[in-house]
Amino acid sequence: MPQTAPSAPSQPPAPGSSSAAERLRHALRRVDGWFAAPLSAQQVVLRLSIYLVLVANWPLWLQLARIGGAPGMYWRSAAALAVLTVCGMVAIFAFFAWTRGMRLLWWLVVLVAALAQYYMLTYSVVMDPGMAANVLQTDAREVADLLSLRMLVAVLAVVALPSWWLLRVRIPAMQPLRQIWRNLVLLALALGVAAGTVAAASRDLAPLMRNHPQLRYLMNPLASLYSTTWSVVHPLFARSGTLVPMTQGAALGASYASAAKPLLFVLVVGETARADHFSINGYGRDTTPELAKRSVMSWRQVRSCGTSTLASLPCMFSPLGKSGFESRDNEYENLLDVVQAAGLAVLWLDNQSGCKDVCDRVPHAAAADGLSEQARKSLCEGGECRDEAMLHDLDARLAAMPAAERERGVLLVMHQMGSHGPAYYKRSSGAAKRFMPECRTEVLANCAQGELVNAYDNSIAATDIFLGQTIDWLRSQSARYDTGMLYLSDHGESLGEYGLFLHGMPYAVAPDAQKHVPMVAWLDGDLLRRDHLSAACLRAGTDTHLTHDNLYHTMLGLLDVQSPSYRRALDAFDSCRSASLAATQK
């Protein structure tokens, strides 16, 4: 029987003969094997904390570099802050270093760190409690403006590796008492190392943190976790929840008994408008031609209560003023409550993400409410309405108010979308787009400065058109009502100055661009006579320094609503009322 020749023994592949795909698979298997190696929960949180400090704290390291100083001091400060951030994260994680059910929570912390780093780098914001509160109150429309491919890439760059690791790492089960003991030891070590670092580096850290307090809100994700917790928990303990009434003694003044017509006043709450970008305030570009045509009065030196809508809006309607509002122990009724209690009809129209509790006790509606399908198509795109939607069918809204109150007078408040960023290009259309080319991305740092300013100025031009239309509507009502309008923005905006974008910086360190706001008034002749106001006097005082503290008292004076909470010294128009009365009595 013939025998077959023995087969040649198999040989290992010659060097270089394996394909690139095989080499990649081999490398991935090795990495995956390393990721799948068993670790205790305490080791996981320690490694995760170190990873986040190294990968998700670039805003902190870059800010330290901008502050400058001797290289040795920079590295000492950076090392100390890195150790403190790791210790802070480990101390927090020590409460959640359990063998089961914690992976999703750990992953969410990584996601928060990635998102916070992206927004801090992109818009030069800090994650203080005010910014965290703004984030918590952001609606879906505002979130959509912030989404971008760049954001997705930036977040994945931070999240991808730990996501894979958290899916693969094996965490052996452990007896509960032993686990509690190890967690307590981990917590004690973290606090001990932190205390030692502070003691050793206090000579560098103390002056650094005192002179640059914003650094504490760049320690990521500690700042985001702390600020979010503070903004949620602190109000529950800081204020009793009691609503302090301010409506006692509210009544209509003497002008209502002698007036031939009821009052119709529109208060427009602007959004993200800078006073120095209004041409009627001296800005070099013609951003406000419609207001200029209508002979408005514009106050050029007005400062806001805060640098965000959440901080400013309730404050500007409060009788307490900035300092009293920020230190209050209870909530207080506001301007709208007092005006309504005096007997006037009040309506809040909102084209923003809500009134921040200001309008809770008065009639209120969204700009899109009641719009016909045709009106929605022309005024609202992508779920966002232009501010002109608040003027649509306004006669019908007026007629629907209670007749008895309407016959005495009406206060109509319009809360604008205005110049809300970062998608400034969405805030204007048609004739308002006068300055081109404009920035058409939400990643503002990617735009040339000129294009960014063009997009923002177009949004101011859109506000100008809206305010002009509001004045025209009031004029159309002048045969029936004594009419007037006051416009005041909630805060300003940074447009790349000092590397800052948007708004929301802590007030103490925020640039003037985020606090310097426009205030514009239009009062028809009948209202001026009714209020005994001198137009010449008002125009002469448009460089008077004012703040949001003046709004409450100025509005009570304009509406002739009497209240024990009224303070004449804060009524911005009172001196011109006194001058007019004095001239009449001569």
VMD Tcl script that draws the C-alpha trace (Angstrom):
set ca {
  {0.00 0.00 0.00}
  {1.66 3.24 -1.03}
  {2.31 5.70 1.75}
  {1.67 9.34 1.38}
  {4.42 11.73 2.12}
  {4.13 13.32 5.55}
  {2.81 16.86 5.47}
  {5.24 19.59 6.24}
  {4.98 20.92 9.79}
  {3.11 24.21 10.10}
  {5.42 27.19 10.29}
  {4.75 30.46 12.13}
  {4.02 33.29 9.77}
  {7.07 35.06 8.60}
  {7.67 38.40 10.21}
  {5.59 41.05 8.51}
  {3.31 38.49 6.85}
  {0.31 39.15 9.19}
  {-2.13 41.70 7.91}
  {-2.58 45.12 9.46}
  {-6.11 44.10 10.47}
  {-4.76 41.10 12.38}
  {-2.20 43.25 14.16}
  {-4.92 45.73 15.09}
  {-7.16 42.96 16.41}
  {-4.28 41.58 18.46}
  {-3.57 45.03 19.92}
  {-7.24 45.56 20.72}
  {-7.40 42.17 22.45}
  {-4.44 43.12 24.59}
  {-6.00 46.47 25.51}
  {-9.34 44.81 26.17}
  {-7.63 42.26 28.36}
  {-6.01 45.04 30.35}
  {-9.37 46.83 30.64}
  {-11.05 43.63 31.81}
  {-8.53 43.01 34.59}
  {-10.23 42.79 38.00}
  {-10.12 45.89 40.17}
  {-11.78 46.84 43.43}
  {-14.38 49.59 43.34}
  {-11.96 51.81 45.25}
  {-9.26 51.33 42.59}
  {-11.79 52.11 39.86}
  {-12.82 55.46 41.35}
  {-9.20 56.42 42.04}
  {-8.17 55.74 38.43}
  {-11.28 57.48 37.12}
  {-10.52 60.56 39.22}
  {-6.93 60.75 37.93}
  {-8.16 60.32 34.35}
  {-10.65 63.18 34.65}
  {-8.06 65.50 36.16}
  {-5.65 64.83 33.30}
  {-8.14 64.80 30.40}
  {-11.09 67.01 31.44}
  {-9.40 69.98 33.13}
  {-7.87 71.85 30.23}
  {-9.86 75.03 31.02}
  {-8.19 75.12 34.43}
  {-4.66 74.58 33.10}
  {-5.14 77.13 30.31}
  {-6.50 79.71 32.75}
  {-3.49 79.18 34.99}
  {-1.27 79.75 31.97}
  {-3.10 83.00 31.16}
  {-2.64 84.22 34.72}
  {1.09 83.73 34.22}
  {3.75 84.13 36.85}
  {7.06 82.39 37.37}
  {7.25 78.90 35.76}
  {8.06 77.30 39.09}
  {4.99 78.85 40.70}
  {2.81 77.78 37.75}
  {3.83 74.15 38.04}
  {3.52 74.15 41.82}
  {0.04 75.66 41.61}
  {-1.02 73.32 38.81}
  {0.24 70.29 40.71}
  {-1.50 71.39 43.91}
  {-4.81 72.00 42.12}
  {-4.51 68.64 40.34}
  {-3.99 66.83 43.65}
  {-6.87 68.73 45.26}
  {-9.18 67.91 42.37}
  {-8.26 64.21 42.53}
  {-8.80 64.21 46.29}
  {-12.12 65.97 45.91}
  {-13.31 63.48 43.31}
  {-12.11 60.49 45.36}
  {-13.84 61.88 48.47}
  {-17.12 62.14 46.55}
  {-16.69 58.77 44.86}
  {-15.93 57.16 48.24}
  {-19.66 57.30 48.96}
  {-20.37 55.45 45.71}
  {-17.47 52.97 45.54}
  {-19.63 49.86 45.61}
  {-19.22 46.68 43.64}
  {-22.69 46.71 42.10}
  {-24.94 49.24 40.41}
  {-22.46 52.12 40.25}
  {-21.11 51.93 36.69}
  {-23.87 54.10 35.21}
  {-23.36 56.74 37.90}
  {-19.59 56.79 37.30}
  {-20.19 57.08 33.56}
  {-22.61 59.98 34.08}
  {-19.93 61.84 36.04}
  {-17.54 61.37 33.11}
  {-20.22 62.67 30.72}
  {-20.84 65.72 32.90}
  {-17.10 66.42 32.97}
  {-16.86 66.12 29.18}
  {-19.81 68.45 28.57}
  {-18.60 70.97 31.14}
  {-15.12 71.05 29.62}
  {-16.54 71.59 26.13}
  {-18.65 74.56 27.17}
  {-15.93 76.07 29.34}
  {-13.43 75.85 26.47}
  {-15.85 76.94 23.76}
  {-17.56 79.85 25.52}
  {-15.11 80.67 28.34}
  {-17.77 80.21 31.01}
  {-17.26 78.93 34.55}
  {-19.46 76.35 36.27}
  {-20.61 78.41 39.24}
  {-24.04 77.93 40.90}
  {-25.59 80.61 38.70}
  {-24.46 78.85 35.52}
  {-25.65 75.51 36.89}
  {-29.07 77.00 37.63}
  {-29.21 78.38 34.08}
  {-28.41 74.93 32.70}
  {-31.15 73.33 34.79}
  {-33.69 75.82 33.44}
  {-32.60 75.60 29.81}
  {-35.37 74.42 27.49}
  {-35.10 72.07 24.51}
  {-34.96 74.97 22.05}
  {-31.92 76.48 23.74}
  {-30.25 73.07 23.99}
  {-30.71 72.59 20.24}
  {-28.84 75.85 19.60}
  {-25.84 74.52 21.51}
  {-25.55 71.15 19.77}
  {-22.90 70.70 17.08}
  {-20.64 68.08 15.50}
  {-17.68 69.68 17.25}
  {-19.40 69.17 20.59}
  {-20.01 65.49 19.78}
  {-16.35 64.96 18.86}
  {-15.11 66.81 21.94}
  {-17.36 64.83 24.27}
  {-16.49 61.48 22.67}
  {-12.77 62.27 23.02}
  {-13.25 62.33 26.80}
  {-15.97 59.71 27.21}
  {-15.02 56.93 24.76}
  {-12.08 55.38 26.63}
  {-13.62 55.29 30.13}
  {-16.91 54.06 28.64}
  {-15.14 51.01 27.18}
  {-13.22 50.48 30.41}
  {-16.32 50.74 32.64}
  {-18.09 48.20 30.44}
  {-15.22 45.71 30.61}
  {-13.63 46.09 34.05}
  {-14.40 43.25 36.46}
  {-15.20 44.31 40.02}
  {-15.16 41.34 42.41}
  {-17.95 41.12 44.93}
  {-17.10 42.12 48.49}
  {-18.77 41.73 51.86}
  {-20.73 44.89 52.76}
  {-18.91 45.56 56.03}
  {-15.53 45.17 54.39}
  {-16.65 47.46 51.57}
  {-17.82 50.13 54.01}
  {-14.49 49.92 55.83}
  {-12.49 50.31 52.60}
  {-14.64 53.26 51.55}
  {-14.06 54.98 54.89}
  {-10.32 54.43 54.56}
  {-10.44 55.85 51.01}
  {-12.35 58.90 52.22}
  {-9.94 59.47 55.09}
  {-6.91 59.17 52.77}
  {-8.43 61.63 50.28}
  {-9.18 64.19 52.99}
  {-5.77 63.69 54.57}
  {-3.87 64.17 51.32}
  {-6.00 67.24 50.53}
  {-5.27 68.77 53.93}
  {-1.55 68.07 53.54}
  {-1.53 69.62 50.06}
  {-3.26 72.77 51.30}
  {-0.82 73.10 54.16}
  {2.21 72.57 51.93}
  {1.03 74.78 49.05}
  {-0.89 77.47 50.93}
  {1.81 80.06 50.22}
  {1.09 79.72 46.49}
  {-2.60 78.78 46.58}
  {-3.92 81.37 49.04}
  {-3.10 84.50 46.98}
  {-3.90 82.70 43.73}
  {-7.42 81.70 44.79}
  {-8.05 85.04 46.48}
  {-7.08 87.05 43.41}
  {-8.66 84.64 40.90}
  {-11.75 83.15 42.59}
  {-13.05 81.89 39.23}
  {-10.42 79.10 39.33}
  {-12.48 77.16 41.87}
  {-15.28 76.91 39.29}
  {-12.92 75.48 36.66}
  {-12.00 72.38 38.73}
  {-13.84 69.81 36.65}
  {-16.14 68.02 37.38}
  {-16.02 69.13 41.03}
  {-17.37 72.58 40.13}
  {-20.26 71.17 38.09}
  {-21.26 68.70 40.81}
  {-20.97 71.27 43.58}
  {-22.76 74.06 41.68}
  {-25.60 71.82 40.53}
  {-26.13 70.48 44.03}
  {-25.99 74.00 45.49}
  {-28.48 75.44 42.99}
  {-30.94 72.62 43.74}
  {-30.53 72.21 47.49}
  {-29.63 75.69 48.74}
  {-32.99 77.36 47.89}
  {-34.79 74.65 49.87}
  {-32.93 75.63 53.05}
  {-32.05 79.26 52.36}
  {-35.67 80.41 52.04}
  {-38.68 79.28 53.96}
  {-40.98 79.14 50.94}
  {-43.17 81.84 52.47}
  {-44.36 84.41 49.96}
  {-44.09 87.83 51.58}
  {-46.99 90.02 50.41}
  {-46.17 93.43 48.95}
  {-49.67 94.32 47.75}
  {-51.04 95.88 50.96}
  {-52.00 99.45 50.29}
  {-51.69 99.11 46.51}
  {-54.08 101.57 44.84}
  {-54.47 103.66 41.71}
  {-53.32 107.26 41.94}
  {-55.25 110.46 41.39}
  {-54.64 110.51 37.63}
  {-57.17 107.71 37.11}
  {-60.04 109.81 38.44}
  {-59.38 112.70 36.08}
  {-58.01 110.88 33.00}
  {-60.14 110.91 29.87}
  {-58.74 107.58 28.68}
  {-57.47 104.40 30.34}
  {-53.76 103.59 30.35}
  {-52.09 101.10 28.01}
  {-48.44 100.49 28.80}
  {-46.05 97.94 27.29}
  {-42.97 96.86 29.21}
  {-40.56 94.99 26.93}
  {-38.01 92.81 28.71}
  {-35.07 92.53 26.32}
  {-32.75 89.55 26.09}
  {-28.94 89.65 25.89}
  {-28.80 93.19 24.49}
  {-25.71 95.35 24.92}
  {-26.19 99.09 25.31}
  {-22.99 99.79 23.38}
  {-24.41 98.09 20.25}
  {-27.40 100.46 19.95}
  {-26.70 103.20 17.43}
  {-29.00 105.57 19.36}
  {-26.40 105.25 22.14}
  {-23.54 106.24 19.85}
  {-22.59 102.88 18.31}
  {-20.92 103.38 14.93}
  {-23.24 101.02 13.03}
  {-26.85 101.91 12.31}
  {-28.44 99.11 14.31}
  {-31.48 101.06 15.59}
  {-32.85 103.23 12.76}
  {-36.49 102.43 13.62}
  {-36.13 103.67 17.18}
  {-34.33 106.78 15.94}
  {-37.29 107.58 13.66}
  {-39.70 107.40 16.57}
  {-37.96 109.94 18.81}
  {-37.44 107.59 21.73}
  {-35.44 108.40 24.85}
  {-32.47 106.11 25.49}
  {-30.60 105.88 28.78}
  {-26.95 105.07 28.12}
  {-25.62 104.20 31.58}
  {-27.76 101.35 32.91}
  {-26.37 98.28 34.68}
  {-28.12 94.96 35.20}
  {-28.83 93.07 38.41}
  {-27.14 89.91 37.13}
  {-25.41 88.41 34.11}
  {-28.08 85.83 33.27}
  {-31.84 85.78 32.80}
  {-32.30 83.61 35.89}
  {-30.42 86.10 38.06}
  {-31.69 89.33 36.51}
  {-35.33 88.75 35.63}
  {-36.75 88.14 39.14}
  {-34.40 90.76 40.55}
  {-35.46 93.55 38.21}
  {-39.15 93.05 39.08}
  {-38.45 92.84 42.82}
  {-38.96 95.73 45.26}
  {-35.81 94.67 47.16}
  {-33.06 95.82 44.82}
  {-30.00 93.77 43.94}
  {-28.46 93.48 47.40}
  {-31.75 92.80 49.16}
  {-32.88 90.32 46.53}
  {-29.67 88.30 46.70}
  {-29.68 88.15 50.52}
  {-33.43 87.50 50.98}
  {-34.66 84.69 53.22}
  {-38.13 84.51 51.66}
  {-39.76 85.08 48.31}
  {-41.56 88.38 47.78}
  {-44.42 89.50 45.59}
  {-43.20 91.63 42.70}
  {-44.14 94.54 40.48}
  {-46.79 92.57 38.59}
  {-48.53 91.53 41.81}
  {-48.69 95.13 43.02}
  {-49.98 96.49 39.71}
  {-52.64 93.78 39.50}
  {-53.70 94.33 43.12}
  {-54.09 98.05 42.41}
  {-56.75 97.20 39.82}
  {-55.02 97.20 36.42}
  {-55.20 94.35 33.90}
  {-51.86 92.56 33.56}
  {-50.70 90.13 30.86}
  {-47.27 88.54 30.40}
  {-46.39 87.36 26.89}
  {-43.33 85.13 26.70}
  {-41.09 84.31 23.77}
  {-38.38 82.90 26.03}
  {-37.84 79.88 28.26}
  {-40.28 81.10 30.91}
  {-40.65 84.04 33.26}
  {-38.55 82.56 36.12}
  {-41.60 82.70 38.47}
  {-42.17 86.44 37.88}
  {-45.52 85.94 36.12}
  {-46.81 83.01 38.18}
  {-49.66 84.98 39.80}
  {-50.82 87.01 36.80}
  {-52.29 85.96 33.43}
  {-49.55 84.80 31.08}
  {-49.21 83.17 27.69}
  {-46.52 82.03 25.28}
  {-45.97 83.92 22.05}
  {-47.15 80.92 20.03}
  {-50.38 80.47 21.99}
  {-53.45 81.14 19.87}
  {-51.56 81.62 16.62}
  {-53.30 80.32 13.52}
  {-51.57 77.68 11.43}
  {-50.78 80.28 8.78}
  {-49.30 82.65 11.38}
  {-47.18 79.84 12.82}
  {-45.74 79.09 9.39}
  {-44.77 82.69 8.80}
  {-43.63 83.63 12.33}
  {-42.32 80.41 13.85}
  {-39.64 78.16 12.37}
  {-38.10 75.10 13.95}
  {-40.13 75.50 17.12}
  {-38.93 79.07 17.69}
  {-41.06 82.14 17.06}
  {-39.74 85.54 16.10}
  {-40.56 88.27 18.59}
  {-43.11 89.72 16.17}
  {-45.35 86.76 17.09}
  {-46.14 88.58 20.34}
  {-47.67 91.41 18.30}
  {-49.85 89.12 16.19}
  {-53.55 89.49 17.05}
  {-52.63 91.71 19.98}
  {-55.93 93.57 19.63}
  {-57.74 90.30 20.30}
  {-55.59 89.60 23.36}
  {-56.38 93.09 24.63}
  {-60.11 92.64 24.06}
  {-60.06 89.31 25.94}
  {-58.86 90.94 29.17}
  {-61.42 91.47 31.95}
  {-63.44 94.54 30.96}
  {-63.47 96.22 34.38}
  {-59.69 96.12 34.77}
  {-59.11 96.97 31.11}
  {-61.22 100.11 31.45}
  {-58.89 101.29 34.20}
  {-55.69 100.41 32.42}
  {-53.46 97.64 31.06}
  {-49.87 96.62 31.69}
  {-48.62 94.31 28.95}
  {-45.19 92.70 29.47}
  {-43.38 91.17 26.49}
  {-40.40 88.92 27.20}
  {-38.22 88.77 24.09}
  {-36.06 86.10 22.50}
  {-34.01 89.13 21.47}
  {-30.31 88.40 20.96}
  {-30.13 85.09 22.77}
  {-26.94 83.26 21.81}
  {-25.02 81.44 20.65}
  {-27.16 81.10 17.50}
  {-27.41 84.85 16.91}
  {-28.04 84.31 13.20}
  {-31.38 82.67 14.07}
  {-32.56 85.82 15.87}
  {-32.88 87.89 12.70}
  {-34.36 87.54 9.26}
  {-35.24 89.56 6.17}
  {-34.62 93.27 6.46}
  {-32.83 92.87 9.80}
  {-29.86 91.11 8.17}
  {-28.00 94.29 7.26}
  {-24.50 93.25 8.25}
  {-22.96 90.44 6.25}
  {-21.34 87.96 6.20}
  {-22.51 86.71 9.55}
  {-21.40 83.88 11.81}
  {-23.71 80.93 11.17}
  {-22.44 78.44 13.71}
  {-22.97 77.98 17.42}
  {-19.22 77.44 17.92}
  {-18.46 81.15 18.17}
  {-14.68 80.75 18.48}
  {-14.68 79.32 14.94}
  {-16.02 82.57 13.48}
  {-14.04 85.62 12.52}
  {-14.68 88.42 14.98}
  {-16.30 90.56 12.29}
  {-18.74 87.79 11.34}
  {-19.67 87.22 14.97}
  {-20.36 90.92 15.52}
  {-22.38 91.01 12.28}
  {-24.66 88.20 13.48}
  {-25.10 89.86 16.87}
  {-25.76 93.29 15.37}
  {-28.37 91.76 13.07}
  {-30.16 90.46 16.16}
  {-30.11 94.00 17.60}
  {-31.52 95.27 14.31}
  {-34.32 92.69 14.64}
  {-35.08 94.01 18.14}
  {-35.11 97.53 16.70}
  {-37.73 96.49 14.12}
  {-39.80 94.75 16.80}
  {-39.73 97.78 19.11}
  {-40.65 100.06 16.20}
  {-43.66 97.84 15.42}
  {-44.64 97.86 19.11}
  {-44.61 101.66 19.16}
  {-46.67 101.75 15.95}
  {-49.24 99.41 17.52}
  {-49.42 101.66 20.58}
  {-49.94 104.67 18.35}
  {-52.83 102.85 16.69}
  {-54.41 102.56 20.14}
  {-53.85 106.19 21.14}
  {-57.41 107.28 20.36}
  {-58.63 104.81 22.96}
  {-55.74 104.76 25.47}
  {-52.92 106.84 26.90}
  {-49.96 104.82 25.68}
  {-46.32 104.27 26.46}
  {-43.48 101.74 26.23}
  {-40.37 101.01 28.27}
  {-37.70 98.59 27.03}
  {-35.00 97.22 29.32}
  {-32.68 94.27 28.69}
  {-32.01 91.64 31.34}
  {-28.23 91.43 30.79}
  {-25.56 91.95 28.16}
  {-23.24 89.63 26.26}
  {-19.56 88.92 25.65}
  {-18.57 88.68 22.00}
  {-15.04 87.37 22.30}
  {-13.55 90.22 24.31}
  {-10.88 88.84 26.68}
  {-11.61 85.42 25.17}
  {-15.13 85.38 26.69}
  {-18.38 84.50 24.94}
  {-22.06 84.55 25.92}
  {-22.90 85.62 29.48}
  {-23.36 84.25 33.00}
  {-19.95 85.06 34.49}
  {-19.98 85.71 38.26}
  {-21.05 89.33 38.65}
  {-17.96 90.41 40.57}
  {-15.61 89.36 37.76}
  {-17.93 89.71 34.74}
  {-16.89 92.26 32.12}
  {-19.00 95.37 31.65}
  {-20.28 93.98 28.33}
  {-22.37 91.46 30.31}
  {-23.80 94.13 32.66}
  {-24.21 97.29 30.55}
  {-27.77 97.16 29.18}
  {-29.99 99.43 27.07}
  {-33.10 101.15 28.42}
  {-35.43 102.92 25.98}
  {-38.74 104.74 26.57}
  {-41.45 106.01 24.26}
  {-44.28 107.99 25.87}
  {-47.07 109.61 23.90}
  {-48.01 113.20 24.63}
  {-51.19 112.33 26.51}
  {-49.27 110.02 28.88}
  {-46.62 112.68 29.48}
  {-49.31 115.18 30.43}
  {-51.17 112.63 32.52}
  {-47.98 111.81 34.47}
  {-46.86 115.46 34.62}
  {-43.58 114.49 32.96}
  {-41.29 116.84 31.07}
  {-39.93 115.21 27.89}
  {-37.10 117.78 27.72}
  {-36.09 116.94 31.27}
  {-36.14 113.21 30.57}
  {-33.92 113.66 27.51}
  {-31.50 115.79 29.47}
  {-31.05 112.99 31.99}
  {-30.32 110.09 29.67}
  {-26.73 109.87 30.92}
  {-27.87 109.35 34.51}
  {-26.42 106.19 36.04}
  {-29.23 103.71 36.64}
  {-29.58 100.02 37.49}
  {-32.27 97.36 37.46}
  {-33.04 98.55 41.00}
  {-34.80 101.54 39.42}
  {-37.29 99.55 37.33}
  {-39.78 98.64 40.07}
  {-40.15 102.19 41.34}
  {-40.00 103.85 37.92}
  {-42.82 101.63 36.67}
  {-44.99 102.36 39.71}
  {-44.43 106.06 39.05}
  {-45.25 105.78 35.34}
  {-48.40 103.75 36.02}
  {-49.36 106.01 38.94}
  {-49.76 103.03 41.24}
  {-49.47 103.91 44.92}
  {-47.74 101.44 47.22}
  {-45.89 101.59 50.54}
  {-43.04 99.80 48.76}
  {-42.51 102.72 46.34}
  {-39.27 104.64 46.88}
  {-39.23 107.99 45.18}
  {-35.43 108.19 45.23}
  {-35.28 105.13 42.93}
  {-37.91 106.41 40.48}
  {-35.72 107.39 37.52}
  {-38.37 109.77 36.19}
  {-39.45 111.44 39.42}
  {-37.17 114.47 39.14}
  {-38.70 115.25 35.74}
  {-42.18 114.80 37.17}
  {-41.35 117.24 39.92}
  {-39.91 119.70 37.41}
  {-43.07 119.52 35.30}
  {-45.33 120.05 38.31}
  {-43.21 122.97 39.49}
  {-43.38 124.57 36.05}
  {-47.17 124.14 36.01}
  {-47.56 125.74 39.42}
  {-45.58 128.87 38.47}
}
mol new
graphics top color blue
foreach p $ca { graphics top sphere $p radius 0.5 }
foreach p [lrange $ca 0 end-1] q [lrange $ca 1 end] { graphics top cylinder $p $q radius 0.2 }
display resetview
